[in-house]
Amino acid sequence: MHRKILIRVYTAGERQSEAFVALRKALGYTLGRVVAALPGIGFEYLRQLAALDDQDVRWIVRENLERDALRQQYPETVRHIRANLA
């Protein structure tokens, strides 16, 4: 489900609406929960998203990498992906 939603975020034209901002904030939290549950494919997906040239998608990735569950359990992986965001 997150993949489908993030494709829509990536292709969205209107990003100033209240609905888009709320969706972005929600994805800034929920994607990390999915990654924590499925770290193998989850981190690979985060790597793919981090490589996109889209400020909203990269913000979502950055926010999810700040979550304690990911930083504490997978510190090296989180550091590597964060380095690619810079």
PyMOL Python script that loads the backbone (N, CA, C, O; Angstrom):
from pymol import cmd

cmd.read_pdbstr("""\
ATOM      1  N   MET A   1       0.817  -1.180   0.000  1.00  0.00           N
ATOM      2  CA  MET A   1       0.000   0.000   0.000  1.00  0.00           C
ATOM      3  C   MET A   1       0.874   1.264   0.000  1.00  0.00           C
ATOM      4  O   MET A   1       0.576   2.234  -0.697  1.00  0.00           O
ATOM      5  N   HIS A   2       1.951   1.240   0.786  1.00  0.00           N
ATOM      6  CA  HIS A   2       2.835   2.400   0.821  1.00  0.00           C
ATOM      7  C   HIS A   2       3.454   2.685  -0.543  1.00  0.00           C
ATOM      8  O   HIS A   2       3.614   3.845  -0.925  1.00  0.00           O
ATOM      9  N   ARG A   3       3.797   1.643  -1.268  1.00  0.00           N
ATOM     10  CA  ARG A   3       4.382   1.854  -2.599  1.00  0.00           C
ATOM     11  C   ARG A   3       3.406   2.607  -3.497  1.00  0.00           C
ATOM     12  O   ARG A   3       3.798   3.557  -4.175  1.00  0.00           O
ATOM     13  N   LYS A   4       2.157   2.201  -3.509  1.00  0.00           N
ATOM     14  CA  LYS A   4       1.153   2.856  -4.340  1.00  0.00           C
ATOM     15  C   LYS A   4       0.963   4.305  -3.922  1.00  0.00           C
ATOM     16  O   LYS A   4       0.857   5.192  -4.769  1.00  0.00           O
ATOM     17  N   ILE A   5       0.921   4.544  -2.634  1.00  0.00           N
ATOM     18  CA  ILE A   5       0.731   5.906  -2.133  1.00  0.00           C
ATOM     19  C   ILE A   5       1.934   6.772  -2.485  1.00  0.00           C
ATOM     20  O   ILE A   5       1.773   7.913  -2.917  1.00  0.00           O
ATOM     21  N   LEU A   6       3.137   6.236  -2.303  1.00  0.00           N
ATOM     22  CA  LEU A   6       4.326   7.029  -2.589  1.00  0.00           C
ATOM     23  C   LEU A   6       4.505   7.307  -4.075  1.00  0.00           C
ATOM     24  O   LEU A   6       5.103   8.320  -4.437  1.00  0.00           O
ATOM     25  N   ILE A   7       4.013   6.454  -4.927  1.00  0.00           N
ATOM     26  CA  ILE A   7       4.010   6.757  -6.362  1.00  0.00           C
ATOM     27  C   ILE A   7       3.126   7.969  -6.614  1.00  0.00           C
ATOM     28  O   ILE A   7       3.477   8.846  -7.404  1.00  0.00           O
ATOM     29  N   ARG A   8       1.988   8.019  -5.947  1.00  0.00           N
ATOM     30  CA  ARG A   8       1.097   9.172  -6.106  1.00  0.00           C
ATOM     31  C   ARG A   8       1.723  10.443  -5.536  1.00  0.00           C
ATOM     32  O   ARG A   8       1.557  11.526  -6.098  1.00  0.00           O
ATOM     33  N   VAL A   9       2.438  10.312  -4.425  1.00  0.00           N
ATOM     34  CA  VAL A   9       3.135  11.471  -3.859  1.00  0.00           C
ATOM     35  C   VAL A   9       4.161  11.964  -4.865  1.00  0.00           C
ATOM     36  O   VAL A   9       4.246  13.162  -5.134  1.00  0.00           O
ATOM     37  N   TYR A  10       4.934  11.052  -5.418  1.00  0.00           N
ATOM     38  CA  TYR A  10       6.001  11.395  -6.355  1.00  0.00           C
ATOM     39  C   TYR A  10       5.453  12.078  -7.605  1.00  0.00           C
ATOM     40  O   TYR A  10       6.089  12.983  -8.146  1.00  0.00           O
ATOM     41  N   THR A  11       4.299  11.658  -8.057  1.00  0.00           N
ATOM     42  CA  THR A  11       3.730  12.208  -9.282  1.00  0.00           C
ATOM     43  C   THR A  11       2.735  13.338  -9.030  1.00  0.00           C
ATOM     44  O   THR A  11       2.163  13.875  -9.979  1.00  0.00           O
ATOM     45  N   ALA A  12       2.524  13.702  -7.782  1.00  0.00           N
ATOM     46  CA  ALA A  12       1.544  14.745  -7.442  1.00  0.00           C
ATOM     47  C   ALA A  12       1.969  16.092  -7.999  1.00  0.00           C
ATOM     48  O   ALA A  12       3.138  16.471  -7.936  1.00  0.00           O
ATOM     49  N   GLY A  13       1.008  16.795  -8.538  1.00  0.00           N
ATOM     50  CA  GLY A  13       1.270  18.137  -9.035  1.00  0.00           C
ATOM     51  C   GLY A  13       1.009  19.176  -7.956  1.00  0.00           C
ATOM     52  O   GLY A  13       1.833  20.064  -7.734  1.00  0.00           O
ATOM     53  N   GLU A  14      -0.109  19.072  -7.297  1.00  0.00           N
ATOM     54  CA  GLU A  14      -0.506  20.017  -6.252  1.00  0.00           C
ATOM     55  C   GLU A  14      -0.031  19.491  -4.904  1.00  0.00           C
ATOM     56  O   GLU A  14      -0.530  18.479  -4.412  1.00  0.00           O
ATOM     57  N   ARG A  15       0.935  20.183  -4.312  1.00  0.00           N
ATOM     58  CA  ARG A  15       1.514  19.719  -3.057  1.00  0.00           C
ATOM     59  C   ARG A  15       1.287  20.677  -1.899  1.00  0.00           C
ATOM     60  O   ARG A  15       1.790  20.458  -0.798  1.00  0.00           O
ATOM     61  N   GLN A  16       0.546  21.717  -2.143  1.00  0.00           N
ATOM     62  CA  GLN A  16       0.314  22.707  -1.094  1.00  0.00           C
ATOM     63  C   GLN A  16      -0.986  22.481  -0.339  1.00  0.00           C
ATOM     64  O   GLN A  16      -1.245  23.150   0.661  1.00  0.00           O
ATOM     65  N   SER A  17      -1.789  21.562  -0.796  1.00  0.00           N
ATOM     66  CA  SER A  17      -3.095  21.354  -0.168  1.00  0.00           C
ATOM     67  C   SER A  17      -2.944  20.781   1.238  1.00  0.00           C
ATOM     68  O   SER A  17      -1.940  20.150   1.573  1.00  0.00           O
ATOM     69  N   GLU A  18      -3.943  21.013   2.025  1.00  0.00           N
ATOM     70  CA  GLU A  18      -3.966  20.494   3.396  1.00  0.00           C
ATOM     71  C   GLU A  18      -3.925  18.962   3.392  1.00  0.00           C
ATOM     72  O   GLU A  18      -3.277  18.353   4.244  1.00  0.00           O
ATOM     73  N   ALA A  19      -4.607  18.353   2.447  1.00  0.00           N
ATOM     74  CA  ALA A  19      -4.638  16.892   2.357  1.00  0.00           C
ATOM     75  C   ALA A  19      -3.254  16.325   2.037  1.00  0.00           C
ATOM     76  O   ALA A  19      -2.842  15.328   2.629  1.00  0.00           O
ATOM     77  N   PHE A  20      -2.538  16.952   1.109  1.00  0.00           N
ATOM     78  CA  PHE A  20      -1.208  16.474   0.758  1.00  0.00           C
ATOM     79  C   PHE A  20      -0.263  16.597   1.948  1.00  0.00           C
ATOM     80  O   PHE A  20       0.497  15.674   2.240  1.00  0.00           O
ATOM     81  N   VAL A  21      -0.311  17.734   2.631  1.00  0.00           N
ATOM     82  CA  VAL A  21       0.564  17.955   3.788  1.00  0.00           C
ATOM     83  C   VAL A  21       0.268  16.920   4.872  1.00  0.00           C
ATOM     84  O   VAL A  21       1.192  16.392   5.491  1.00  0.00           O
ATOM     85  N   ALA A  22      -0.995  16.629   5.103  1.00  0.00           N
ATOM     86  CA  ALA A  22      -1.364  15.622   6.103  1.00  0.00           C
ATOM     87  C   ALA A  22      -0.870  14.236   5.696  1.00  0.00           C
ATOM     88  O   ALA A  22      -0.384  13.476   6.534  1.00  0.00           O
ATOM     89  N   LEU A  23      -0.995  13.908   4.413  1.00  0.00           N
ATOM     90  CA  LEU A  23      -0.516  12.620   3.921  1.00  0.00           C
ATOM     91  C   LEU A  23       0.990  12.512   4.076  1.00  0.00           C
ATOM     92  O   LEU A  23       1.495  11.477   4.510  1.00  0.00           O
ATOM     93  N   ARG A  24       1.704  13.555   3.732  1.00  0.00           N
ATOM     94  CA  ARG A  24       3.163  13.566   3.867  1.00  0.00           C
ATOM     95  C   ARG A  24       3.571  13.337   5.318  1.00  0.00           C
ATOM     96  O   ARG A  24       4.484  12.557   5.589  1.00  0.00           O
ATOM     97  N   LYS A  25       2.904  14.009   6.248  1.00  0.00           N
ATOM     98  CA  LYS A  25       3.209  13.831   7.673  1.00  0.00           C
ATOM     99  C   LYS A  25       2.945  12.394   8.111  1.00  0.00           C
ATOM    100  O   LYS A  25       3.739  11.810   8.848  1.00  0.00           O
ATOM    101  N   ALA A  26       1.838  11.828   7.661  1.00  0.00           N
ATOM    102  CA  ALA A  26       1.507  10.443   8.025  1.00  0.00           C
ATOM    103  C   ALA A  26       2.560   9.478   7.491  1.00  0.00           C
ATOM    104  O   ALA A  26       2.979   8.561   8.197  1.00  0.00           O
ATOM    105  N   LEU A  27       2.984   9.681   6.259  1.00  0.00           N
ATOM    106  CA  LEU A  27       4.008   8.821   5.675  1.00  0.00           C
ATOM    107  C   LEU A  27       5.350   9.011   6.373  1.00  0.00           C
ATOM    108  O   LEU A  27       6.175   8.097   6.399  1.00  0.00           O
ATOM    109  N   GLY A  28       5.566  10.176   6.929  1.00  0.00           N
ATOM    110  CA  GLY A  28       6.783  10.440   7.682  1.00  0.00           C
ATOM    111  C   GLY A  28       6.878   9.618   8.949  1.00  0.00           C
ATOM    112  O   GLY A  28       7.932   9.559   9.583  1.00  0.00           O
ATOM    113  N   TYR A  29       5.795   8.995   9.314  1.00  0.00           N
ATOM    114  CA  TYR A  29       5.768   8.132  10.505  1.00  0.00           C
ATOM    115  C   TYR A  29       5.533   6.669  10.142  1.00  0.00           C
ATOM    116  O   TYR A  29       6.230   5.785  10.641  1.00  0.00           O
ATOM    117  N   THR A  30       4.568   6.415   9.287  1.00  0.00           N
ATOM    118  CA  THR A  30       4.118   5.034   9.083  1.00  0.00           C
ATOM    119  C   THR A  30       5.066   4.170   8.266  1.00  0.00           C
ATOM    120  O   THR A  30       5.136   2.960   8.485  1.00  0.00           O
ATOM    121  N   LEU A  31       5.786   4.755   7.343  1.00  0.00           N
ATOM    122  CA  LEU A  31       6.679   3.951   6.511  1.00  0.00           C
ATOM    123  C   LEU A  31       7.747   3.261   7.355  1.00  0.00           C
ATOM    124  O   LEU A  31       8.123   2.123   7.073  1.00  0.00           O
ATOM    125  N   GLY A  32       8.230   3.938   8.380  1.00  0.00           N
ATOM    126  CA  GLY A  32       9.225   3.345   9.266  1.00  0.00           C
ATOM    127  C   GLY A  32       8.707   2.133  10.010  1.00  0.00           C
ATOM    128  O   GLY A  32       9.466   1.210  10.306  1.00  0.00           O
ATOM    129  N   ARG A  33       7.420   2.130  10.314  1.00  0.00           N
ATOM    130  CA  ARG A  33       6.814   0.966  10.968  1.00  0.00           C
ATOM    131  C   ARG A  33       6.831  -0.242  10.044  1.00  0.00           C
ATOM    132  O   ARG A  33       7.077  -1.365  10.484  1.00  0.00           O
ATOM    133  N   VAL A  34       6.574  -0.012   8.785  1.00  0.00           N
ATOM    134  CA  VAL A  34       6.600  -1.097   7.802  1.00  0.00           C
ATOM    135  C   VAL A  34       8.029  -1.603   7.639  1.00  0.00           C
ATOM    136  O   VAL A  34       8.260  -2.810   7.579  1.00  0.00           O
ATOM    137  N   VAL A  35       8.983  -0.683   7.569  1.00  0.00           N
ATOM    138  CA  VAL A  35      10.387  -1.070   7.417  1.00  0.00           C
ATOM    139  C   VAL A  35      10.846  -1.887   8.617  1.00  0.00           C
ATOM    140  O   VAL A  35      11.566  -2.872   8.453  1.00  0.00           O
ATOM    141  N   ALA A  36      10.442  -1.493   9.815  1.00  0.00           N
ATOM    142  CA  ALA A  36      10.818  -2.240  11.017  1.00  0.00           C
ATOM    143  C   ALA A  36      10.250  -3.663  10.980  1.00  0.00           C
ATOM    144  O   ALA A  36      10.886  -4.600  11.463  1.00  0.00           O
ATOM    145  N   ALA A  37       9.071  -3.819  10.415  1.00  0.00           N
ATOM    146  CA  ALA A  37       8.449  -5.139  10.331  1.00  0.00           C
ATOM    147  C   ALA A  37       9.058  -5.995   9.219  1.00  0.00           C
ATOM    148  O   ALA A  37       9.117  -7.219   9.335  1.00  0.00           O
ATOM    149  N   LEU A  38       9.506  -5.352   8.150  1.00  0.00           N
ATOM    150  CA  LEU A  38      10.075  -6.052   6.989  1.00  0.00           C
ATOM    151  C   LEU A  38      11.398  -5.386   6.595  1.00  0.00           C
ATOM    152  O   LEU A  38      11.481  -4.764   5.536  1.00  0.00           O
ATOM    153  N   PRO A  39      12.426  -5.507   7.431  1.00  0.00           N
ATOM    154  CA  PRO A  39      13.649  -4.733   7.203  1.00  0.00           C
ATOM    155  C   PRO A  39      14.375  -5.041   5.894  1.00  0.00           C
ATOM    156  O   PRO A  39      14.956  -4.133   5.299  1.00  0.00           O
ATOM    157  N   GLY A  40      14.361  -6.245   5.445  1.00  0.00           N
ATOM    158  CA  GLY A  40      15.074  -6.587   4.208  1.00  0.00           C
ATOM    159  C   GLY A  40      14.557  -5.788   3.021  1.00  0.00           C
ATOM    160  O   GLY A  40      15.302  -5.015   2.419  1.00  0.00           O
ATOM    161  N   ILE A  41      13.311  -5.968   2.690  1.00  0.00           N
ATOM    162  CA  ILE A  41      12.746  -5.239   1.545  1.00  0.00           C
ATOM    163  C   ILE A  41      12.451  -3.785   1.913  1.00  0.00           C
ATOM    164  O   ILE A  41      12.445  -2.912   1.046  1.00  0.00           O
ATOM    165  N   GLY A  42      12.212  -3.531   3.184  1.00  0.00           N
ATOM    166  CA  GLY A  42      11.908  -2.174   3.622  1.00  0.00           C
ATOM    167  C   GLY A  42      13.078  -1.227   3.441  1.00  0.00           C
ATOM    168  O   GLY A  42      12.906  -0.126   2.918  1.00  0.00           O
ATOM    169  N   PHE A  43      14.264  -1.635   3.865  1.00  0.00           N
ATOM    170  CA  PHE A  43      15.429  -0.770   3.709  1.00  0.00           C
ATOM    171  C   PHE A  43      15.824  -0.620   2.241  1.00  0.00           C
ATOM    172  O   PHE A  43      16.286   0.444   1.828  1.00  0.00           O
ATOM    173  N   GLU A  44      15.648  -1.657   1.470  1.00  0.00           N
ATOM    174  CA  GLU A  44      15.917  -1.536   0.038  1.00  0.00           C
ATOM    175  C   GLU A  44      14.983  -0.495  -0.581  1.00  0.00           C
ATOM    176  O   GLU A  44      15.402   0.298  -1.424  1.00  0.00           O
ATOM    177  N   TYR A  45      13.742  -0.501  -0.168  1.00  0.00           N
ATOM    178  CA  TYR A  45      12.782   0.488  -0.668  1.00  0.00           C
ATOM    179  C   TYR A  45      13.180   1.896  -0.220  1.00  0.00           C
ATOM    180  O   TYR A  45      13.101   2.839  -1.007  1.00  0.00           O
ATOM    181  N   LEU A  46      13.604   2.044   1.032  1.00  0.00           N
ATOM    182  CA  LEU A  46      14.059   3.356   1.500  1.00  0.00           C
ATOM    183  C   LEU A  46      15.255   3.838   0.683  1.00  0.00           C
ATOM    184  O   LEU A  46      15.347   5.025   0.367  1.00  0.00           O
ATOM    185  N   ARG A  47      16.166   2.939   0.340  1.00  0.00           N
ATOM    186  CA  ARG A  47      17.319   3.310  -0.499  1.00  0.00           C
ATOM    187  C   ARG A  47      16.848   3.831  -1.860  1.00  0.00           C
ATOM    188  O   ARG A  47      17.361   4.828  -2.369  1.00  0.00           O
ATOM    189  N   GLN A  48      15.876   3.146  -2.430  1.00  0.00           N
ATOM    190  CA  GLN A  48      15.340   3.574  -3.725  1.00  0.00           C
ATOM    191  C   GLN A  48      14.687   4.953  -3.617  1.00  0.00           C
ATOM    192  O   GLN A  48      14.888   5.815  -4.473  1.00  0.00           O
ATOM    193  N   LEU A  49      13.911   5.145  -2.565  1.00  0.00           N
ATOM    194  CA  LEU A  49      13.248   6.434  -2.370  1.00  0.00           C
ATOM    195  C   LEU A  49      14.261   7.548  -2.133  1.00  0.00           C
ATOM    196  O   LEU A  49      14.091   8.664  -2.625  1.00  0.00           O
ATOM    197  N   ALA A  50      15.314   7.244  -1.379  1.00  0.00           N
ATOM    198  CA  ALA A  50      16.334   8.247  -1.075  1.00  0.00           C
ATOM    199  C   ALA A  50      17.061   8.705  -2.330  1.00  0.00           C
ATOM    200  O   ALA A  50      17.594   9.815  -2.365  1.00  0.00           O
ATOM    201  N   ALA A  51      17.090   7.878  -3.347  1.00  0.00           N
ATOM    202  CA  ALA A  51      17.784   8.222  -4.592  1.00  0.00           C
ATOM    203  C   ALA A  51      16.944   9.110  -5.507  1.00  0.00           C
ATOM    204  O   ALA A  51      17.462   9.667  -6.475  1.00  0.00           O
ATOM    205  N   LEU A  52      15.662   9.246  -5.211  1.00  0.00           N
ATOM    206  CA  LEU A  52      14.798  10.078  -6.052  1.00  0.00           C
ATOM    207  C   LEU A  52      15.091  11.557  -5.846  1.00  0.00           C
ATOM    208  O   LEU A  52      15.458  11.985  -4.751  1.00  0.00           O
ATOM    209  N   ASP A  53      14.930  12.312  -6.888  1.00  0.00           N
ATOM    210  CA  ASP A  53      15.124  13.762  -6.813  1.00  0.00           C
ATOM    211  C   ASP A  53      13.770  14.422  -6.533  1.00  0.00           C
ATOM    212  O   ASP A  53      13.194  15.095  -7.388  1.00  0.00           O
ATOM    213  N   ASP A  54      13.288  14.209  -5.320  1.00  0.00           N
ATOM    214  CA  ASP A  54      11.990  14.756  -4.917  1.00  0.00           C
ATOM    215  C   ASP A  54      12.077  15.147  -3.445  1.00  0.00           C
ATOM    216  O   ASP A  54      12.294  14.291  -2.588  1.00  0.00           O
ATOM    217  N   GLN A  55      11.912  16.412  -3.152  1.00  0.00           N
ATOM    218  CA  GLN A  55      12.108  16.879  -1.786  1.00  0.00           C
ATOM    219  C   GLN A  55      11.093  16.303  -0.803  1.00  0.00           C
ATOM    220  O   GLN A  55      11.434  16.069   0.356  1.00  0.00           O
ATOM    221  N   ASP A  56       9.875  16.073  -1.228  1.00  0.00           N
ATOM    222  CA  ASP A  56       8.876  15.516  -0.315  1.00  0.00           C
ATOM    223  C   ASP A  56       9.155  14.052  -0.011  1.00  0.00           C
ATOM    224  O   ASP A  56       9.051  13.627   1.140  1.00  0.00           O
ATOM    225  N   VAL A  57       9.505  13.288  -1.019  1.00  0.00           N
ATOM    226  CA  VAL A  57       9.822  11.873  -0.809  1.00  0.00           C
ATOM    227  C   VAL A  57      11.067  11.750   0.073  1.00  0.00           C
ATOM    228  O   VAL A  57      11.108  10.917   0.979  1.00  0.00           O
ATOM    229  N   ARG A  58      12.058  12.562  -0.186  1.00  0.00           N
ATOM    230  CA  ARG A  58      13.281  12.515   0.625  1.00  0.00           C
ATOM    231  C   ARG A  58      13.001  12.947   2.071  1.00  0.00           C
ATOM    232  O   ARG A  58      13.609  12.419   3.001  1.00  0.00           O
ATOM    233  N   TRP A  59      12.092  13.893   2.260  1.00  0.00           N
ATOM    234  CA  TRP A  59      11.693  14.299   3.610  1.00  0.00           C
ATOM    235  C   TRP A  59      11.050  13.121   4.331  1.00  0.00           C
ATOM    236  O   TRP A  59      11.337  12.877   5.503  1.00  0.00           O
ATOM    237  N   ILE A  60      10.187  12.396   3.640  1.00  0.00           N
ATOM    238  CA  ILE A  60       9.523  11.228   4.227  1.00  0.00           C
ATOM    239  C   ILE A  60      10.567  10.193   4.652  1.00  0.00           C
ATOM    240  O   ILE A  60      10.480   9.641   5.749  1.00  0.00           O
ATOM    241  N   VAL A  61      11.534   9.935   3.804  1.00  0.00           N
ATOM    242  CA  VAL A  61      12.603   8.984   4.143  1.00  0.00           C
ATOM    243  C   VAL A  61      13.362   9.475   5.367  1.00  0.00           C
ATOM    244  O   VAL A  61      13.585   8.716   6.310  1.00  0.00           O
ATOM    245  N   ARG A  62      13.758  10.738   5.355  1.00  0.00           N
ATOM    246  CA  ARG A  62      14.534  11.314   6.462  1.00  0.00           C
ATOM    247  C   ARG A  62      13.771  11.203   7.790  1.00  0.00           C
ATOM    248  O   ARG A  62      14.342  10.827   8.814  1.00  0.00           O
ATOM    249  N   GLU A  63      12.500  11.530   7.761  1.00  0.00           N
ATOM    250  CA  GLU A  63      11.690  11.459   8.978  1.00  0.00           C
ATOM    251  C   GLU A  63      11.625  10.030   9.518  1.00  0.00           C
ATOM    252  O   GLU A  63      11.711   9.818  10.728  1.00  0.00           O
ATOM    253  N   ASN A  64      11.475   9.073   8.643  1.00  0.00           N
ATOM    254  CA  ASN A  64      11.384   7.679   9.077  1.00  0.00           C
ATOM    255  C   ASN A  64      12.707   7.163   9.617  1.00  0.00           C
ATOM    256  O   ASN A  64      12.719   6.310  10.504  1.00  0.00           O
ATOM    257  N   LEU A  65      13.803   7.659   9.105  1.00  0.00           N
ATOM    258  CA  LEU A  65      15.111   7.240   9.609  1.00  0.00           C
ATOM    259  C   LEU A  65      15.401   7.815  10.990  1.00  0.00           C
ATOM    260  O   LEU A  65      16.318   7.355  11.670  1.00  0.00           O
ATOM    261  N   GLU A  66      14.639   8.804  11.408  1.00  0.00           N
ATOM    262  CA  GLU A  66      14.791   9.379  12.745  1.00  0.00           C
ATOM    263  C   GLU A  66      14.115   8.539  13.833  1.00  0.00           C
ATOM    264  O   GLU A  66      14.368   8.746  15.020  1.00  0.00           O
ATOM    265  N   ARG A  67      13.293   7.634  13.451  1.00  0.00           N
ATOM    266  CA  ARG A  67      12.533   6.829  14.414  1.00  0.00           C
ATOM    267  C   ARG A  67      13.468   5.923  15.206  1.00  0.00           C
ATOM    268  O   ARG A  67      14.357   5.285  14.641  1.00  0.00           O
ATOM    269  N   ASP A  68      13.258   5.873  16.522  1.00  0.00           N
ATOM    270  CA  ASP A  68      14.103   5.070  17.408  1.00  0.00           C
ATOM    271  C   ASP A  68      14.153   3.605  17.010  1.00  0.00           C
ATOM    272  O   ASP A  68      15.208   2.975  17.080  1.00  0.00           O
ATOM    273  N   ALA A  69      13.029   3.064  16.595  1.00  0.00           N
ATOM    274  CA  ALA A  69      12.989   1.639  16.252  1.00  0.00           C
ATOM    275  C   ALA A  69      14.008   1.304  15.165  1.00  0.00           C
ATOM    276  O   ALA A  69      14.658   0.260  15.229  1.00  0.00           O
ATOM    277  N   LEU A  70      14.152   2.159  14.187  1.00  0.00           N
ATOM    278  CA  LEU A  70      15.104   1.894  13.109  1.00  0.00           C
ATOM    279  C   LEU A  70      16.525   2.258  13.523  1.00  0.00           C
ATOM    280  O   LEU A  70      17.454   1.489  13.275  1.00  0.00           O
ATOM    281  N   ARG A  71      16.705   3.406  14.143  1.00  0.00           N
ATOM    282  CA  ARG A  71      18.050   3.846  14.529  1.00  0.00           C
ATOM    283  C   ARG A  71      18.702   2.896  15.519  1.00  0.00           C
ATOM    284  O   ARG A  71      19.903   2.644  15.426  1.00  0.00           O
ATOM    285  N   GLN A  72      17.945   2.368  16.455  1.00  0.00           N
ATOM    286  CA  GLN A  72      18.515   1.508  17.482  1.00  0.00           C
ATOM    287  C   GLN A  72      18.771   0.091  16.973  1.00  0.00           C
ATOM    288  O   GLN A  72      19.780  -0.520  17.324  1.00  0.00           O
ATOM    289  N   GLN A  73      17.875  -0.428  16.159  1.00  0.00           N
ATOM    290  CA  GLN A  73      18.028  -1.803  15.681  1.00  0.00           C
ATOM    291  C   GLN A  73      18.956  -1.921  14.468  1.00  0.00           C
ATOM    292  O   GLN A  73      19.603  -2.952  14.279  1.00  0.00           O
ATOM    293  N   TYR A  74      19.020  -0.873  13.655  1.00  0.00           N
ATOM    294  CA  TYR A  74      19.789  -0.946  12.406  1.00  0.00           C
ATOM    295  C   TYR A  74      20.629   0.324  12.221  1.00  0.00           C
ATOM    296  O   TYR A  74      20.473   1.017  11.215  1.00  0.00           O
ATOM    297  N   PRO A  75      21.509   0.638  13.165  1.00  0.00           N
ATOM    298  CA  PRO A  75      22.229   1.921  13.102  1.00  0.00           C
ATOM    299  C   PRO A  75      23.091   2.094  11.854  1.00  0.00           C
ATOM    300  O   PRO A  75      23.128   3.187  11.288  1.00  0.00           O
ATOM    301  N   GLU A  76      23.777   1.056  11.416  1.00  0.00           N
ATOM    302  CA  GLU A  76      24.649   1.171  10.238  1.00  0.00           C
ATOM    303  C   GLU A  76      23.833   1.389   8.964  1.00  0.00           C
ATOM    304  O   GLU A  76      24.188   2.212   8.120  1.00  0.00           O
ATOM    305  N   THR A  77      22.767   0.660   8.841  1.00  0.00           N
ATOM    306  CA  THR A  77      21.916   0.797   7.654  1.00  0.00           C
ATOM    307  C   THR A  77      21.309   2.192   7.601  1.00  0.00           C
ATOM    308  O   THR A  77      21.266   2.819   6.543  1.00  0.00           O
ATOM    309  N   VAL A  78      20.840   2.672   8.746  1.00  0.00           N
ATOM    310  CA  VAL A  78      20.257   4.015   8.816  1.00  0.00           C
ATOM    311  C   VAL A  78      21.309   5.061   8.455  1.00  0.00           C
ATOM    312  O   VAL A  78      21.025   5.979   7.685  1.00  0.00           O
ATOM    313  N   ARG A  79      22.515   4.936   8.998  1.00  0.00           N
ATOM    314  CA  ARG A  79      23.588   5.888   8.687  1.00  0.00           C
ATOM    315  C   ARG A  79      23.912   5.895   7.195  1.00  0.00           C
ATOM    316  O   ARG A  79      24.122   6.954   6.604  1.00  0.00           O
ATOM    317  N   HIS A  80      23.950   4.730   6.603  1.00  0.00           N
ATOM    318  CA  HIS A  80      24.272   4.626   5.178  1.00  0.00           C
ATOM    319  C   HIS A  80      23.211   5.332   4.329  1.00  0.00           C
ATOM    320  O   HIS A  80      23.550   6.096   3.425  1.00  0.00           O
ATOM    321  N   ILE A  81      21.962   5.087   4.607  1.00  0.00           N
ATOM    322  CA  ILE A  81      20.897   5.712   3.824  1.00  0.00           C
ATOM    323  C   ILE A  81      20.869   7.219   4.056  1.00  0.00           C
ATOM    324  O   ILE A  81      20.674   7.989   3.115  1.00  0.00           O
ATOM    325  N   ARG A  82      21.065   7.643   5.308  1.00  0.00           N
ATOM    326  CA  ARG A  82      21.101   9.080   5.608  1.00  0.00           C
ATOM    327  C   ARG A  82      22.241   9.767   4.869  1.00  0.00           C
ATOM    328  O   ARG A  82      22.085  10.902   4.418  1.00  0.00           O
ATOM    329  N   ALA A  83      23.374   9.105   4.737  1.00  0.00           N
ATOM    330  CA  ALA A  83      24.504   9.686   4.025  1.00  0.00           C
ATOM    331  C   ALA A  83      24.155   9.914   2.551  1.00  0.00           C
ATOM    332  O   ALA A  83      24.621  10.875   1.941  1.00  0.00           O
ATOM    333  N   ASN A  84      23.349   9.043   1.996  1.00  0.00           N
ATOM    334  CA  ASN A  84      22.935   9.196   0.600  1.00  0.00           C
ATOM    335  C   ASN A  84      21.906  10.307   0.415  1.00  0.00           C
ATOM    336  O   ASN A  84      21.708  10.796  -0.697  1.00  0.00           O
ATOM    337  N   LEU A  85      21.261  10.698   1.490  1.00  0.00           N
ATOM    338  CA  LEU A  85      20.300  11.800   1.413  1.00  0.00           C
ATOM    339  C   LEU A  85      20.978  13.158   1.383  1.00  0.00           C
ATOM    340  O   LEU A  85      20.419  14.131   0.876  1.00  0.00           O
ATOM    341  N   ALA A  86      22.188  13.219   1.932  1.00  0.00           N
ATOM    342  CA  ALA A  86      22.874  14.519   2.059  1.00  0.00           C
ATOM    343  C   ALA A  86      23.371  15.055   0.752  1.00  0.00           C
ATOM    344  O   ALA A  86      23.963  16.133   0.711  1.00  0.00           O
TER     345      ALA A  86
END
""", "prot")
cmd.dss("prot")
cmd.show_as("cartoon", "prot")
cmd.util.cbc("prot")
cmd.orient("prot")
